[in-house]
Amino acid sequence: MSACIWFVVPAAGASRRLGGSTPKQYLPVAGRSVIEHTLGMLISHPGIAGGVVVLAPEDRDWRQLPVQLRDAVSTAIGGRERCHSVLAGLQALKAASQDDWVVVHDAARPCLPASDLQRLIDACSSDPVGGLLAVPVADTLKRDDGAGRVVRTVARDRLWRAQTPQMFRLGQLTRALDRAIAAGESPGDEATAMEAAGLKPLLVEGSPLNIKITHPADLEFAVNVLGSRGEAGR
């Protein structure tokens, strides 16, 4: 029997970097909230069996989303850091087996191209470790001295900007996160936890369009991307 593919979307963050009182995953963009776009891509993929959205304990915005979207996923309560929330999501996948695949995707990445998601699945499904979408670094990199002055230029050869989704076996990822948390570490993404466990995740080239909403300009960018796909106002 072939392994199933599930998703976990950590959405327990309460980032206020964009200003206002609404977490960025619930901000409106192109006619829907950021997280509605994000979940729509995952739910509509025919090869994904289902998934979990991990919410903050005090979340009051989730219940305002369309009922058909909420009914399409399960939910879990997140923890202090991203790694705790992802682990809670993995543990909430009650129907999944340890050998099943899990795609972990940021709630604040609404512009994931369908072709990138499929490329990741195709590349990782036969890989012993799994991997992540990433983009080769194109800009010249500078390291500062802490006071806003350049101390050196960093070679960009073989450097990549990590994105999500990141796709790993449920059992392996759970053990890697458990091990990291027990050691007092807070890995910033799932690949970091897998690396700490001695594994080498596969880099799958993705698209620069797959941005994470962090700054106000990102919302405008997302409007343009989603609008060009005909998703505005849907």
N, C-alpha and C positions, 0 to 999 in steps of 0.2 A: 504493500500500500504506500503510495507516494505521500510525502510530507505536505501538510497544509501550510498556508501562509496567513498570518494574522497581522494586525497592526496595533501599535500602542502610540497614542498621541499625548505626551505630557503637556497639560494645560493648567498647571497649578501655580504658575508664576503670576505675580501681581506687579509686573513692571510698570513703573510710572514715568519712564524716560520720555515718553511722548507727551506727557502732561495730562492733566485731567484725572478723573477718578476711575476711568474704565480701563481694565487690563487690555493690553494691545490685541489679544486674540479676539476680543469682542468689538473692536473698533469697526465702523462701517467702511467698506471698500467695494467699489463697483456694484453697489446695490445689495450686498449681503455683508455679514460680518466676516472678518478674516478667517475665523475657524470654520465657518460654513464652506468657504472655498476649499480650505485644507481638507476637511473631511469628505467633501464631495468627490474629490479625486480618488481617495482611498476606497470609499464605499462603492464607487461605480466600477472599480477594477474587477473583472470577472474571475480573476485568479485568487482574490483575497477572500478568505472565509468569513471574516468579521474582525472586530477589534474593540479596544477599550480606550476611553478618554479619561485621563487622570485630572481631577479637579481639586482646587483648593478647598479646605473645609468650609470656608466662609463664602464660597462662590454663590452669587445670587443671579448671575447673568445667564448661566447655562439653561435654566428653566424658561428663559425668554426666547430660546431658539425654536424653530419649527418642530412640532411634535414628531413628524415623520423622520427628521434627522436624528432626534434624540432616541427614538425607538429603534433606530438602525444600529446602535452601538450600546455597549455596556459602559458603566462608569466605575471609577474607583477614587479614593481620596489619596492625595499626594502627600509628600513629606517635605522636609526642610530644603533639600537641594534637588536638582534635576535627577540625580542618580537614585535618590529615595523614591521619587515619583515614578520613574521608569520601572523600578523594581516592584512597586505596588501594582503597576499595570500588568507586568508579567505574571504576577501571582494571581491576578484577577482573570486570567485567561483559563478558566476552568475546563473548557472543552479541548484545550490544546494539549499535545503530547510534548515530551522533552525534546524530541527530534524535529518538531515543527519549526518553521521559520517565523521570525517576528520582524516586521518592518517598523522601526521607530522613527517618527517624523515630527518635527517641530510644529506646534499649533500655529506659530507665526510665520510659516512659509506657505502662503496661499497660491503661489505662482508655479508650483511644481509642474513641469511639462509631463504629460502622459507618457511621452516617449522616453523620458529619463527614468520614470518609475519602471517601465517595462524593461529598459536596458539593465537596470540594477537587478531586477528579478532574474532575467535571463543569465546574467553573469554570475550571480551568487548561488543559484539553485544547484549547481554542480560543484561548487567550491567547498573545500573542507572547512573553511573558516567563516566565510561570508565577507561582507564589505560595506562600502559606503560610497555615496555620490561625492565627488570632489571636483574642483576646478583648478587647473594649473595656475600658479601665480604669474600674472603678466606684468604687474607694476614693479618698478625699482623699489627695493625695500631699504629703509633707513632705520638705524637704531639711535635713540636719543640718549642724552646724558641725565635725564630726569629734570632738566631745566629748559627743555625745548630746543636744544642744539644737537646737531648731528655729531655722533662720535665715529660712526662707520656705516658703510653700505653693506648690506647683507646679500650675498649671492642668492638668487632666486631659483637656481637650477634645482630641479627635483623637489620643489616645494609646491604644496597643494593647499587650497582652502577647503576645509572640510564642510560638507553640507549634510543635510538629511534628505531623504530617508537613509538609515543605516540598517542593514539586514543581517541578522545572526540567528543561530539556532537558539530556541528558547532555553534549553538546559545549559548550554555553554554561557550564554549571556547572563542568566540568573546567577550562576556560580561566579562569574567574573565580577559582577556587581556586588554580590555578597562578600567576596574576598576583599574588594577595594574598601567597602564601607567598614568592614571589621578591622581593617588596617588604619582606619581614621582618614581615609582619602575621600575626595569628592570629585570623581572624574567628570570632566565637562561634557563628554559625549560617550556613547557606547563603545566606539572604537578605542578610546583611551583605556577603558576597563579591559577590553580584550587584549590590547597591547601589554598591559600590566600583567596579564595572565600568561604571557609568553607567546601569544599568537600574532599573526601578521595579517590584518584585514586587507582585502582586495580594494584597490582604488578604481572606481568606475567613473569615467569622465562624465560630468553633468553639464548643465547649462548655467551661464551667469544670470539667467532670468529667475532662477530659483533662489530669490533673495529672502532673507529673514527680516521681517518688519522690526526695525530698531529705532530709526529716526523719522521725523516727519516727511522727509523727502522720499522715504521708502514707500509710504502710502501712495504718493502721487505716481511713483514708478509702477506700483502694483495695479493701480487703476488703468494705466496705459497698457500693461501686459494683458490683464484680464479682459479689458475692452477690445483688444485686438483679436481675442479668441471668441468674441461674441458672448462673453459671460456677464457683462455689465447689466445689472438690473434683473437678472434671471433669478 
